[in-house]
Every structure is written in structure tokens, then in C-alpha cells.
Amino acid sequence: MDKDKRIEELEKENQQLHKKIEELSETIKLLNARIFGKKTEKLDKNQLSFFQRLN
């Protein structure tokens, strides 16, 4: 295999890997937002006092 062809293959692989990194980074960002983002469920004060009375 000649040097130019090998360089071309490595550059193509490099581009593919960069694209995969971008995709995975976006997935991580979305999962972090889902796990650690604001929750829509709020705790009602009455719920808290109910559970405190049970103890």
C-alpha cells in the first residue's frame, strides 16, 4: 500500500471518529439533562407533612 493511499484512509477514519465523538457527546448531553435537569414533579408541602406524621 502506498503512503498517499494510507494517509487518505487514515483521514477518512479520523473524520468518521470525529463524527462519532460528536454524536456520543450529544447523547451524553441529553442524558445528563434528563437525569440531572429540572424535574417537573414538585413536592407538595402537604405531602411532606403527611409523611412526617407517619413517623
Buried (B, 14 or more C-beta within 10 A) or exposed (E): EEEEEEEEEEEEEEEEEEEEEEEEEEEEEEEEEEEEEEEEEEEEEEEEEEEEEEE
